[in-house]
Amino acid sequence: MTYERRAALLALLKERRQPVTGTELAQRFGVSRQVIVQDIALLRAQGADIVATSQGYLYGQGSTLRAASRRLACRHSPAETRTELMAMVDAGCRVVDVIVEHPLYGEIRGLLHLETAADVEEFIRRFESQGAQLLSSLTGGVHLHTLEAATPAALERAEKALRRLGILLD
């Protein structure tokens, strides 16, 4: 049963283009969310290209190639998070992650995979409803984002927008 569930879980993730939450998967397979977390960990250990994002699990995102990518250093308050993320997706970029440099643990990375305004709004809704803190709260608002885009021009537009907003660190 466990093997069949993991095979079905992997098949479901492969066919879905949008993130699937652990809660949704748990309900679908009639198990706890913790069982899904363990199944995902085992599938990843076996080489499955599954990533856990702020919106849920995605398959195959590690192999997605974009024409251009760039890391940008930013600083802003939590209240400016929506503005920052919208500037990047409106420029035509995918916000792959957020990275902070922690004095004890070193680099801490959170996968985002935000590509649309709807993605950003859902991220902000979850941030506000869960009472969570942003990773950048560990570093006084300083953080990095990895951006991907179909063209270098989109990356330039994002960089210019963040500079205009006073968010980009130069």
C-alpha positions as CSV (number, residue, x, y, z in Angstrom):
1,M,0.0,0.0,0.0
2,T,2.8,2.4,0.9
3,Y,4.7,1.8,-2.3
4,E,1.5,2.2,-4.4
5,R,0.6,5.5,-2.6
6,R,4.1,6.9,-3.3
7,A,3.9,5.9,-6.9
8,A,0.4,7.5,-7.2
9,L,1.7,10.6,-5.4
10,L,4.6,10.9,-7.8
11,A,2.3,10.4,-10.8
12,L,0.0,13.1,-9.5
13,L,2.8,15.6,-9.0
14,K,4.1,14.9,-12.5
15,E,0.8,15.7,-14.1
16,R,0.0,18.8,-12.2
17,R,1.5,22.2,-13.4
18,Q,0.5,24.0,-10.2
19,P,1.8,23.4,-6.6
20,V,-0.2,20.9,-4.5
21,T,-0.3,21.4,-0.8
22,G,0.6,18.7,1.7
23,T,-2.9,19.0,3.2
24,E,-4.5,18.5,-0.2
25,L,-2.4,15.4,-0.9
26,A,-3.1,14.0,2.6
27,Q,-6.9,14.4,2.0
28,R,-6.6,12.8,-1.4
29,F,-4.7,9.8,-0.2
30,G,-6.5,9.5,3.2
31,V,-3.4,9.9,5.3
32,S,-1.9,12.5,7.6
33,R,0.1,15.5,6.3
34,Q,3.1,14.1,8.1
35,V,2.8,10.8,6.1
36,I,2.9,12.9,2.9
37,V,6.0,14.8,4.2
38,Q,7.7,11.5,4.8
39,D,6.6,10.1,1.4
40,I,8.0,13.2,-0.3
41,A,11.3,13.0,1.6
42,L,11.7,9.3,0.5
43,L,10.8,10.1,-3.1
44,R,13.3,12.9,-3.2
45,A,15.9,10.6,-1.6
46,Q,15.3,8.2,-4.5
47,G,16.0,11.1,-7.0
48,A,12.5,12.5,-7.8
49,D,12.8,16.1,-8.8
50,I,10.2,17.4,-6.2
51,V,10.6,20.8,-4.6
52,A,8.7,22.1,-1.6
53,T,7.6,25.7,-2.3
54,S,5.6,28.2,-0.2
55,Q,2.6,27.2,-2.2
56,G,3.0,23.4,-2.1
57,Y,4.9,20.6,-3.9
58,L,6.0,20.9,-7.5
59,Y,7.6,18.3,-9.7
60,G,10.3,19.0,-12.3
61,Q,11.1,22.6,-11.3
62,G,14.8,21.8,-10.9
63,S,15.1,20.9,-14.5
64,T,13.2,23.9,-15.9
65,L,15.7,26.0,-17.9
66,R,15.2,29.7,-18.4
67,A,17.1,31.8,-20.9
68,A,18.3,34.1,-18.1
69,S,18.8,34.2,-14.4
70,R,20.2,36.7,-11.9
71,R,20.5,37.1,-8.1
72,L,19.5,40.4,-6.7
73,A,20.3,41.8,-3.2
74,C,17.3,43.6,-1.6
75,R,16.3,45.2,1.6
76,H,12.8,46.3,2.7
77,S,10.3,46.1,5.5
78,P,7.8,43.3,5.7
79,A,5.1,45.8,4.7
80,E,6.9,46.3,1.3
81,T,7.0,42.5,0.5
82,R,4.0,42.6,-1.9
83,T,5.4,45.6,-3.7
84,E,8.8,44.0,-4.1
85,L,7.4,40.6,-5.4
86,M,4.9,42.3,-7.7
87,A,7.7,44.4,-9.2
88,M,9.6,41.3,-10.2
89,V,6.7,39.2,-11.5
90,D,5.2,42.3,-13.4
91,A,8.6,42.6,-15.1
92,G,8.2,39.0,-16.4
93,C,10.4,37.2,-13.9
94,R,9.9,34.1,-11.8
95,V,11.0,34.7,-8.2
96,V,12.7,31.3,-7.5
97,D,13.7,31.8,-3.9
98,V,14.7,34.0,-1.1
99,I,18.1,33.6,0.6
100,V,19.5,35.1,3.8
101,E,22.9,34.8,5.4
102,H,22.5,33.6,9.0
103,P,25.4,34.1,11.4
104,L,25.1,30.6,12.8
105,Y,23.7,28.4,10.0
106,G,25.1,30.2,7.0
107,E,22.9,30.4,3.9
108,I,19.2,29.7,4.5
109,R,17.1,29.4,1.4
110,G,13.3,29.3,1.0
111,L,11.8,28.2,-2.3
112,L,9.1,30.6,-3.6
113,H,8.5,29.9,-7.4
114,L,6.3,32.9,-7.8
115,E,5.5,33.8,-11.4
116,T,2.2,35.6,-11.5
117,A,0.3,38.3,-9.5
118,A,-2.0,35.6,-8.3
119,D,1.0,33.6,-6.9
120,V,2.2,36.7,-5.1
121,E,-1.3,37.4,-3.6
122,E,-1.6,33.8,-2.4
123,F,1.9,34.1,-0.8
124,I,1.0,37.3,1.0
125,R,-2.4,35.9,2.1
126,R,-0.6,32.9,3.6
127,F,2.1,35.1,5.2
128,E,-0.5,37.4,6.8
129,S,-2.9,34.6,7.9
130,Q,-0.3,32.4,9.4
131,G,1.4,35.1,11.4
132,A,4.7,33.9,10.1
133,Q,7.9,35.9,9.9
134,L,9.8,36.4,6.7
135,L,13.3,35.0,6.4
136,S,14.6,38.6,5.9
137,S,13.4,39.3,9.5
138,L,16.6,37.4,10.6
139,T,18.8,39.9,8.8
140,G,17.2,43.3,9.2
141,G,15.4,43.0,5.9
142,V,18.5,42.1,3.8
143,H,18.0,39.2,1.5
144,L,18.7,37.8,-2.0
145,H,16.3,36.6,-4.6
146,T,17.1,34.4,-7.6
147,L,15.1,35.5,-10.6
148,E,14.6,33.6,-13.8
149,A,13.2,35.0,-17.0
150,A,12.7,34.1,-20.7
151,T,14.9,37.1,-21.7
152,P,17.6,39.2,-20.1
153,A,15.4,42.3,-20.7
154,A,12.9,41.0,-18.2
155,L,15.7,40.8,-15.6
156,E,16.7,44.4,-16.4
157,R,13.1,45.6,-16.0
158,A,12.9,43.9,-12.6
159,E,16.2,45.4,-11.4
160,K,15.2,48.9,-12.6
161,A,11.8,48.6,-10.8
162,L,13.4,47.5,-7.6
163,R,16.0,50.3,-7.8
164,R,13.2,52.9,-8.4
165,L,11.4,51.6,-5.3
166,G,14.5,51.9,-3.2
167,I,14.5,48.1,-2.5
168,L,17.6,47.1,-4.5
169,L,20.9,47.1,-2.7
170,D,23.7,48.5,-4.9
